[in-house]
Amino acid sequence: MLLKKEAKRLGVFIFYDKEGIVDDYILYLLKSLKEAVEDIIIVSNCSLKESEKEKFKVFTDKIKIRENIGLDAGAFKDTFMEYQEYFKTFDELILMNDTFYGPFIPFKKIFADMANKDIDFWGLTANYKSPDGFGYLPDHVIPNHIQTFFLALRKNVLESDAFNSYWKNYNIKKMNTFEKVVTKHEIYFTHYLEQAGFKWDIYTDLSSYRSQNIEENYNYYAYASYDLIKNCHCPFIKRKNFVFERSDALYLSNGEDNKKSLEYIKNNTDYDVNMIYKNLTRLYKPMELYYGLSLNYIVKEEAKSSKTCAVLLFLEEEKYSEMYLQFLKNTDIKPIYVFTNKKSIKEKLEQEKIKIEKIEEFSFQNYEYLCILKDTNIPSSKINLIYETHINEIFQNALANQKYLNGVLSIFEDNPYIDMLVLPESMHNDYFGKFAEKQKIVANENCLFIKSSLFDKKKVVQKNYINTSVENSKGLVGKVFNENQISNILMNQEYALQKTYQILGNCNGYMNHLSGLLYVERHKKHLYMNPNLKIRIYRFIKKIIYKWF
């Protein structure tokens, strides 16, 4: 069906936020939609404060608030039952949700481009026939289908018996899980309309990705967003891309796709990527975003910095005080403030005419950033070399010289949503064991760069101050490396990875085995067996659960 030149369009927007907050990226999305449609219905699957509801009223007076029963499809079913006759007064209905950032191409242009196509319904992207890795579907094959976070339906579909009977018979109570909505609605709906004689297409050009060999097809927007946005007219990036388990990303790529996508969007479109960061940092933990955004930085020395920073050095271990004293005598970094409660350390510092500060009198508001260095978290070994090596790594990766510190500050300047920068953890002795700690960014516990506005001088004296600051951050947390240290860090990590792989045994070289292993370790901690067998049992259990429950 070709649309007439002055086609009337209706937008149905499904919204859900666990805190009921309408972020700026939502307003941008709706603004672009409003420019291209005659009317909008907003369905919120969560309660809204009046202040948040007012944000929606700018775009429409049709705001429906309901419980999140049946997810997006349940919201549309309820909306269909209320507005089905109203739907038929439009030439095209746009059904979309809030799970993507964009559009990087205005909806008005997208709709105009698609209006020239003789089709009955369309979307932005599609999944093409591919293997059903987890056994949700009877024939173990995912069929061709439009991904329903954005779906456009034309008048002949809206008026058809097939469309209307589908939604009248859609059972929200039975379709009450994400897996069921995806496999029994999203994957099925395109096929259902095809069987009723309707034709479909998508806006993003996936011709270079689609393969006749189903083993080569996958969810393209999840793993190739950079190329899709840059070269294939893809007007969005999905939010969940940024919080995938990193092993899932590494199954198909090297994991830097999100970072490259954001850089491209920032430099080549009118879209303000700060809207993305604002939403992500509110919803997700620092560790999830650290991996999702690849927040590792190699510091480049800078002659000057427009930012101000003070170094706060807390000394309590007399055994290693000489190393810190030598650092203070030789460094060109200024200012450095020294704090200690140890009488013996005070005497050494006074001999060298180094001033000792009191934390309660320190005016940290005079600086935009602080570098906090503490001499705690010493391994149990009595061998001095272990901690001395650790200290030297701190100096090199945090305070090599003033130009290096300026380079660290430039990272903050270029990335305003970064609240903290940490250092890589040492790879020797007991420090290596910290790589196995769960749900945290593996970082050096002795040093931290932080925005001064987030500094708490009452808590800084606590031994675990750096750890808790990172874990409780409401912004992004990145990690900095000295380019002179990278070679040795990579060597140690490569050695550790190789030995770990040998202990795990043969996983046939596929990164997707890691996803299965991670699931089993989280949910079946006492199941000890060969890694490949673990994964097969995990998938078998998922099949049983889906079939019977």
SULBEL-V550978 format. One record per pair of residues at least 12 apart in sequence whose ideal C-beta (glycine too) atoms are under 6 Angstrom apart, sorted by the first residue. I is the first residue (numbers start at 0). J is the second residue. D is the distance in whole Angstrom. If there is no record, write none. Layout:
I|J|D / I|J|D
//
This chain:
0|119|5 / 0|153|5 / 0|155|5 / 1|117|5 / 2|90|6 / 2|114|4 / 6|90|4 / 6|91|6 / 7|37|5 / 7|89|5 / 7|90|5 / 8|36|4 / 8|91|5 / 9|38|5 / 9|89|4 / 9|92|5 / 10|32|5 / 10|36|4 / 10|39|4 / 10|93|5 / 11|40|5 / 11|78|6 / 11|94|5 / 12|41|5 / 12|95|6 / 13|42|5 / 13|71|5 / 13|74|5 / 13|96|4 / 14|43|5 / 14|97|5 / 15|44|4 / 15|45|5 / 15|67|6 / 16|45|6 / 19|45|5 / 19|46|6 / 19|47|5 / 21|51|5 / 21|54|5 / 22|278|5 / 23|274|5 / 24|100|5 / 24|274|4 / 24|278|5 / 25|97|6 / 29|58|5 / 31|102|5 / 31|105|5 / 31|106|5 / 32|106|5 / 33|58|5 / 34|107|5 / 35|106|4 / 35|107|4 / 35|110|5 / 39|58|5 / 39|59|4 / 40|61|4 / 41|55|5 / 41|59|6 / 41|62|5 / 42|63|5 / 42|74|5 / 42|78|5 / 43|64|5 / 44|67|4 / 44|74|5 / 68|171|6 / 69|171|4 / 69|174|6 / 70|180|5 / 71|96|5 / 72|180|5 / 72|184|5 / 73|171|4 / 76|166|6 / 76|169|5 / 76|171|6 / 79|166|4 / 86|157|5 / 87|157|6 / 87|158|5 / 90|154|5 / 91|151|6 / 91|153|5 / 92|152|5 / 92|157|6 / 93|151|5 / 94|150|5 / 95|149|5 / 96|148|5 / 98|148|5 / 98|238|5 / 99|148|6 / 99|235|4 / 99|237|5 / 100|236|5 / 100|275|5 / 101|234|5 / 101|235|4 / 102|234|4 / 102|235|6 / 103|234|5 / 103|268|5 / 103|270|5 / 104|234|4 / 109|202|6 / 116|200|6 / 118|198|5 / 118|199|6 / 118|200|5 / 119|153|5 / 119|155|6 / 119|156|5 / 119|197|4 / 119|198|5 / 120|152|5 / 120|156|5 / 120|199|5 / 121|151|5 / 121|199|6 / 121|200|5 / 122|145|4 / 122|149|6 / 122|150|5 / 122|201|5 / 123|149|5 / 123|202|5 / 123|203|6 / 124|146|5 / 124|201|6 / 124|203|5 / 124|220|5 / 125|145|5 / 125|201|5 / 126|144|6 / 126|218|6 / 127|143|5 / 127|209|5 / 127|216|5 / 128|142|6 / 128|143|6 / 128|213|5 / 129|141|5 / 129|213|5 / 129|216|4 / 133|538|6 / 133|541|5 / 134|542|4 / 135|182|5 / 135|545|6 / 142|190|5 / 144|186|5 / 144|189|4 / 145|189|5 / 147|185|5 / 156|197|6 / 161|195|4 / 203|227|6 / 203|231|5 / 203|232|6 / 203|233|4 / 204|231|5 / 204|232|6 / 220|237|6 / 221|240|6 / 222|251|5 / 222|252|6 / 224|236|5 / 224|240|6 / 224|256|6 / 224|260|5 / 225|256|5 / 225|259|4 / 225|260|5 / 228|260|6 / 229|263|6 / 236|260|6 / 240|257|6 / 241|257|6 / 241|279|6 / 241|291|4 / 242|283|6 / 242|287|5 / 242|291|5 / 245|290|4 / 246|513|4 / 246|514|5 / 247|514|6 / 249|510|5 / 250|510|4 / 250|511|5 / 255|293|5 / 257|291|6 / 257|292|6 / 258|292|6 / 258|293|4 / 276|416|4 / 280|416|6 / 280|474|5 / 285|472|5 / 285|476|4 / 286|439|6 / 286|440|5 / 288|475|6 / 289|440|5 / 289|476|6 / 294|477|4 / 295|478|5 / 296|410|5 / 296|477|6 / 296|479|5 / 297|480|5 / 297|482|5 / 298|403|6 / 298|406|4 / 298|407|6 / 298|479|5 / 299|406|5 / 300|402|4 / 300|403|5 / 300|406|5 / 301|405|4 / 301|406|5 / 301|409|5 / 304|405|4 / 304|408|4 / 306|367|5 / 306|408|4 / 306|412|6 / 307|366|5 / 307|367|5 / 308|366|6 / 308|368|4 / 308|408|6 / 309|334|5 / 309|366|4 / 309|369|6 / 310|335|4 / 310|370|5 / 311|336|5 / 311|369|6 / 311|371|5 / 312|335|6 / 312|337|5 / 312|372|5 / 313|338|5 / 313|373|4 / 314|339|4 / 314|344|5 / 314|374|5 / 315|341|6 / 316|374|5 / 317|341|6 / 317|343|5 / 317|344|6 / 320|344|5 / 322|390|5 / 327|353|6 / 331|400|6 / 331|401|5 / 332|398|6 / 332|401|5 / 332|404|6 / 336|356|5 / 337|355|6 / 338|356|5 / 338|358|5 / 358|456|5 / 363|451|5 / 363|454|5 / 366|451|5 / 367|451|6 / 369|449|5 / 369|451|5 / 369|454|6 / 370|448|5 / 371|447|5 / 372|446|5 / 373|445|5 / 375|462|5 / 376|444|4 / 376|445|6 / 378|428|5 / 378|429|4 / 385|428|5 / 389|425|5 / 392|425|6 / 393|445|6 / 393|446|5 / 395|481|5 / 395|484|5 / 396|422|5 / 396|481|5 / 396|484|6 / 397|422|6 / 397|446|5 / 399|481|6 / 407|479|6 / 416|474|6 / 416|475|5 / 417|475|5 / 417|477|5 / 418|450|5 / 418|453|6 / 418|472|5 / 418|474|3 / 419|449|5 / 419|472|6 / 419|476|5 / 420|448|4 / 420|477|5 / 420|479|5 / 421|442|4 / 421|447|6 / 421|478|5 / 422|443|4 / 422|446|5 / 423|488|6 / 424|441|5 / 424|442|6 / 424|443|5 / 426|491|4 / 440|476|6 / 444|465|5 / 444|466|6 / 447|465|5 / 503|530|6 / 504|530|6 / 506|530|6 / 512|534|6 / 515|534|3 / 515|537|5 / 516|530|6 / 518|537|6 / 519|533|5 / 519|537|5
//
